[in-house]
């Protein structure tokens, strides 16, 4: 803003809309089984029925399939905090981004038949001096939730030990049967003091009609799934309520004009994603001035985020009824447990924001007091390098050279060459020790290698192109060792480039086109040299308008044969 409060021209881009937050995106039909009945009835022009008796009703049942026990690999777009990272996440709420925007609402956490209708709300807003009617939907609870479990929740134990691989039958009460492959049934494996997404069937009046649990449209009892056994006491503390679930998922419509995409990919101008967020902050390490030291065992501050299914879990969520099966049979039991299907999982470590702040890390390099002012004592060893080299009282020449190389940032590394050891009967490759230094140095480094010099008009001035990392090995005659720094940089650069899909595809197409052009030039050269007479006959008969030549097909066959033989 300008000093008078008016927007500046440079603010237009800043305030331009790049994302829209939408409360939900409801599917046309939720996952489940449906029944459709159709009956014909005839009326005259006055609206009076004219069929003498009721016609037969045609009834059809169909199912809508949706993820229930696991998610396809392409559903998860991203997670935050990122998988396996450590950082200043003490004020961050874990969440996942789904490529399917309707996924959080294809099922429901309510009991079957107990979900309230989504009501339409109205109000009037006045802006610009005019009243405008506003219409919006009520929030709808998501069946998905991100639950965060920490080492502190389990008295220092690793949260990953709660997760087990099993099948859908592990979620069915052991007093019931579940539909298996074909016409078979399988006994449930869920103990009486456990509660899962099918345990609502133990409530009065909610048991399946035939006593057999339907695992869902397209599923059987042997459907693989992972589940987490969470102690009921812990679940009661961290589980959301139904009201929470109305706020724990939304849709984000993002304008893609400023988003990075692959060169050959195409996206819509606006893409919509489903977002499922957690309901608690992560466990965080105590504040420190520098990143904490490595810990043994499950690290303090390690958090396990689980995207779980809370389908039909209404009677076990926060505020659960005191007369339900969960309250009477699971909560009081010494080993009462809630078993939830885990659809996705990731872990991260949270440090206090100050301890992971870049400024604190930079100030704390090489043992410096990060809280000291910038004008404070200088760091004794400011060089960005490995630990100090050994100090010799009276070093010899080799020790002096090694000391100088270490001071310059070099590190001795094992090197396995491509050359076999002729003295070894097994022809094993020769292993050496070579110097390596990374791209950063604590001093100015002159560029001693020139690449792509010269020009097309003066090709004699161009340096030799590099086709392999071995061409960049540099031998130090003073110590009889190689410097592999440039070779390693070349190899790393090639791998990074090839990992880029757009670059690797472009390189493949270029090589393929170059190969085809070379083959065509070679074929033409061979034909010109070895079959000049046939070529002359071919041109005179086929390219001079002689369409009535009787042997035209034969000439074509001869040319094709010669070309094919040359390619083979």
N, C-alpha and C positions, 0 to 999 in steps of 0.2 A: 504494500500500500504506500501511496505517497503521503507526505506529511499532513496533507489536508484530508486524508481518509479515502480518497478516490483511488480506484484500481489503476495500476500502471500497465502499459501495454505488455510488459514482460510477465505480468501476472496471469494473462489470459490462458497460456498453456498450463500454468500451475493449477488453475482452478477448473480446467477442462475435465469433464467427466471421463474417468478411465475404468470405473467399476461400479456396478449397481448391486445392492444387497436386497435379496428377495426372500421373504419369510419361508416359502416352500414352493415346491413344484410337484403337484399331486398327479399320480398316474391315473389313467382312465379306469383301470381295474387293478386292485391290489392282488398280490399273489394269493392263490387259493383255488378252491373248486366252486363252480357256479352251475346253476340249473336254469335253463331257459325253457319256458312253456309257451306254446302258441296255439291259439284256438280261433277258428273263423266264425264270424257271425254276420248275417246279411240283414240289411235294413232297406225299407222302401224310401221313397222320396220324402215321406213325412217323418222318417226316423223310427218307424215301428219295425221290430224284428219280424222277418218273414220266414225264417227257417222254423219248421214245425217242432223240431227237437234239437237238443244240444248236440253239436258236432264234436267229434273226437278231439282230444287235446294231444298235441305233439310235444313231447318233452325230450330235451337233450341236455346232457351234462358235459361240461368242458372245464379245463383247468388252465390257470395262468401260472406259469413257472417263473420263479425268481430265486436269486441266491439265498441260501438259508444256512448252510454249514460251512461254506468257504466262498471266496471271491475269485473270479478269473484274474489272471495276472495283469491284465490291462486296465483294471478298474481303478487301482490306486494311482493317482497322478503324482502326489507328493505327500510328505509328512513333515510336521514341524513340532519340536526341534528335529533336525535331520538325524537319520539313523546313525548310531554309533559315534556321534559327536560329543564334545565336551565344550561348554561355553557358558556365557552369562545368561542363563535361562531362568533366573530366580523369579522373574515377573512374567514369564511366558506360560500360556496355557496350551497344552499339547492338542493338536488337531490334525486331521487328515483331509486331503482334497481328493474327491472322487470324480472320475470322468463321466459317471452316470448321475445326472442331477436329480433324478427321481428316486434313486436307490434308497435314501433314508426314509421314504414313506410308502414303500411297496408292502410293508408289513406293519404291525402295530404292537405296542407293548400292553395294550388292554386285553382283558379276557375276551374270548370269542363272543361277539354280539354285544359287548359292553362299551364299545368305543362311541363317544358322543359325536353327534353330527357337527361338521364345521359350519358355524353360523356366520352369516354376513352382517357386518357392522356398518353403521352409517354415522357420519357426523359432518358438520359444516365448518369449513375453514374460510376465513376472510383474508384475502391478500389483494393488493392493487386496488383496494376500495370496493371489491366485489366479493360476494359470498359464493363459494364453490362447494358443491356436495362431494364428499369423499366417501368411497366405499372400499372396504377391505375385509379379508377373511380372518376368522379366528386362527390362532396358531394351532398346529397339529403336531402331536408328539411323535418323535422319531423312535424306531425300533433299534437303531444303532446308537451306541454310546462309546466314547473314549474314556476308559478307566485307567487311572494312573496308580501303580503299586510301587512302593519304594522299599528299600532295605530297612528303613525305620519302621515300616508297617509289620515286618516279619522278624523283629529283633535281630537285625543284621544278616538274615538269611537272603540268599539270592532269589528274587521274585520269579526268575525263569523256572524254578523248580515246581511252581504251581501248575505248569502247562504240561498236558499229556496228549499224545496222539491216540485217537480211537476212532470210533464209528458212531453213526446216529443212534445205534442201540444203547450206547453208554449214556444217552440223555433220557432214555425212557425208564420210568419207574419199574423196579424189579417185580412188582405185583401185576404187571400188564405185559401184553404181547405187542410186537411192532411188525408191520407188514414188511416181509423180506422179498427177495427176488421171486418172481413168478407168483405162485399161490402159497408160498411158505410163510410162516410166521416165526419170529425170533423173540425169545424172552428178553425183557428189558434188563439193564445192568445197573440202574441207578439205585443206590441204597436208600432205605427209608428215611435216614437223617440227612439226605441231600435234596436239593431243590434245583430244577432245571426248567427249560422252556416248555416241557410237557407235563410238569408236576401240577399244573392247574387242573388236570384231569382227575386228580385225587379229591378235588372239592366236590361237595354234594351237587348232583345234577349236571356235572360237566364231564363225566366219564364218556368215552366213545360208545356209540350205540351197540356195536358188536363186540366191544371189549378189546378191539385191535387198534392201536395207534397208527394213524396215517403219517408217514414220515414227510409227506408233501408231494406236490405234483412233480413227477420226474425223478423221485428219490426212493430208495429202499433202505432197509435197516443197515446195510453194509456200506452206506455212503461215508467215505473218510472225512474226518473232521478233527480239529484240535480243540481242546477245551481246557479251561482254567478252573481248578478247584479252590475257591476263595473261602476262607473261614467265614461263617455267618456273621460273627461279631465284627470282623473287618468290613464285610460287605455292607452291613447296616450303617457303618460310618462313612463309607466313600460312595455308595450307590446314589444315583440321582432319584428325585421324585418324578412323578408324572408331569408336574408343572415344570420341573427342570428340563425334561426331555422336549418340551415344546420350544425351548430356547436354545437347545444344544445342537441344532442343525439348521442350515439355511442354504440358499443358493446364491452364488456369486457370478454375475454376468460381467465378463472382463472384455474390454476392447483390446484387440490383438495387434493394433497398429504399431505398438512400441514393444511387443514381446519378441524375443529371439526365437526363430524357427529355422529348421533345416532348409537349404536352398531348394530342394525338390519337394518339400512338403507344402500342403495347402491347408489353410484354416479359414473359417468364417470370420467376417469382420468382428463378430462378437461371439465368444464361446462361454457356455454356462457350465459351472461345476457345482457339485454338491459338497458342502463343508460340514463335517461333524467335529465338534469341539469337546474338550474335556470339561470337568467341573471342579478341578482343584489345581493348585500350584505345585510344582515339583519340589521334592526334597533337595536341599541345596547345602553345599559344604559351608563351613563357617567362614566368615570374611577373612581374607588374607591380602597382603600387598602384592604377592606374586602368585602364579598358579600353584596349587597344592602339589606336594610330592606324590609319587605313585604309591598306591595303597595295596596291601595284600588282601586277598579275599574279595567279597563284594564291596565295591567302593562306596564310601559315604557320598551321597549325592547321586547315586545311580538310580535311574527311574525306568520302569518298564511300562510302556504305554500299550494298552490292549484295545483294539476295536472289537467290541463284543456285541452279541445279539441279546436284546432284552425282550424278545418276542413273547407275548402273553405272560410277562413277569409282573403284572400289576399287583398281585397279592404279596410280592416279596420286596417291592420297592419302598423307599422311605415313606412312612405313613401307612404301612400295610395294616390290614384289618386284624384285630386281636383274635377273631374267631376263625381265621383261615388256617389251612394245613401248615403253612410256613411258620406262623406264629406259635402253633401248638406243638408241632412235631420236629421242626428243624432248629429254631432259635434256642429252645431250652436244652437240646441235646449237646453233650460234651464235645462231640465231633461234628456238630452241625455245619454243613458246607453248602455253598451255592456253586453249581457247576454251569459255566457259561461257555457257549461256543465262541472260539477266538477266530475272527475272520482275518485279522492282520495284527502284527505286533512289531514293535521296534523299541530300542532302548537308547538312552542318552544320559549324559552326566551333566548336572547343573552346578555351576560355580556362582558365587556371588558376583554381581555385575562388576563391582570394583576390582575383584581379583582377576577378571578376564578382560578388563579394559586394556586396549592396545597401549595407551600411555603408560599404565602401570607396568605392563610387561616390558616395554621398551626401556623404561627407567630402571628396571630391576635387572637388566642384563649384566652378566659377569659379576654378580654379587653386589651390585650397587644398591644403596638404600633408596627404594623407590619413593619414599616420603620426603627425601631430602630435596631442597630447592635446586633449580637448574644451575645456580651459581655456586653450589656447594662443591665439595672435594671432587676432583676428577677421578675417573675410574682408573685403577692402576694398570689394567690391561684392556684397552678399549678395542683391540682387534677382534673382528668377528671370525673366530677360528676355533680349532680343536683345543683341548687343554694345553697348557704351556709345555713346550718341548723340554726334554731333560737338559740339565745344565752340567757341563763337564768342566772339571778344574783345568785340565790341559788337554783339550780335544785334539784328536788327530784330524787329518784331512777329511776322511769319510764322515767322522762325527760332526765336523763343522758343516759339511754339505747337508747332512741330514737335519741338523739343527736349523739351518737357514731355510730349507724346504718346508719344515714344519711351521716356521715363523711366517712363511709366505702363504700359509693356509692349505698346504698340501697334506694329504693323508696317504700312507701306504696301504694299498688294497691288493688282494689276491686277483690275479688275472689268468684266465684259462685261455690259452692261444688256440688257433686253428691248426697249428703245426703238430703232427705226431712226433713223439720222442722216438727216434730211430734206435736208441739204445734200449728201449723198453720192448720186450717181446710182445706185449699186448697192444702196442701202437697207441698208447694213451697220449692225449694231448699234453703239451708242455705247460706246466703251471709256473707262472712268474709272480713277482711282487712288483707292482707299478705304482707310480705317483698319480693321484687324482685330486683335482681341485674343482669345486663348484663354480657357478657363474658369478658369485659375489666375492669381492676382494676388498681388503681394507686400504687399498691404494689404487692409483690410476694404472691401468694396464694398457700398454700399446698393442694395437691390433697387428699381429705379425703375419696373419693369413689374409689374403685377398680372394674374394669370391666374385665370379661373374664380372670380371673387369673387361676392358676392351669394348668393342662394338661389332655390329654385323659387318660394317664396312672395313673393319680391321680385325679379322678373326685371329690374325697372328698374335695380337696383343692379349688375347683372352687366356686366362689361367685354365688349367685342366679341371674339368668337372669332377665332382666327388661322387663315386658310385657305391662306395662301401665305407664303413666306419674304419676299416683297417688303413685306408689311405690317410687318415688323420692322426695316426699314431706318431708320436714324436719321441726320438731316442735321445737320452741325455748321456753323452759319452763320459761325463765327469764321474758318474756313479754307476754307469752301465745299466740304467733302468729306463723304462718307457714312461712317458707322460700320456695318459689316456684321457685327459680332460676333454679335448676337442672331439675325440672319437666317441666318448660317451654322450656328449652334447648332441652330436649328429644323430646318433641312434635314438636318443630320447625324442629329439625333434621329429624324426621320421615316425616313431610310434604315436606321438601325439597327433600328428597330421593324419595318419591313417585311421585314428580313432574317430576323427571328424567325418561323419557320414557324407556330408556334402562334398568335402575334399576328396575322399576315397572314391566316390562314385564318379566325380569329374575326372580324376586320374585314370580310372578304369576305362571310361569312354574315350579319353584321349589316346591311351595306349592301344585300345581296340581299333580306333580309326586309323592311327598311324600304322598299325600292323596290316590292316586291310589295304591301305594305300601302297605300302611297300610290296605286298604280294602282287597287287595289280601291276605295279611298275616292273617287278621281276618277271611276271608272266608275259607282259608286253615285250620286254627285252629279249626273252627267250624266243618268242614267236618271231621277232624281227630278225634275230641272228640265225636261227636254225630252220625256220619254215618261211623264209622270205617269199619263195615261189607260191606257196599255198596262200599266204597273206595277200599277195598281188591278185591271185585268182579270186579270192574271197571278195576283195574290194571291187574288182571289176564287175563281178556278177551280182553282188548283193547290194552294193552302194551306188551303182550307176543307173538305177532304175530298171534293170533287166528283170522284170517280175515274171517273165514267161520262161525263164531258164528251167529246163526239166530237172537238172541235177541240183537245184537250189536246196532241197532238204538234205541231200547227201553232203553238200558243202557245210551246212550248219552242223551236221552230226560230226564231221571230221574236225571242225574247229572246236566244238565242245569236248571231244575226246582228247585233242591235243592239250587244251587248257586244263582238263581234269588230270591228265597224266602228269603235267608239269606240277600241279598242286600236290599230287600224291608223292 
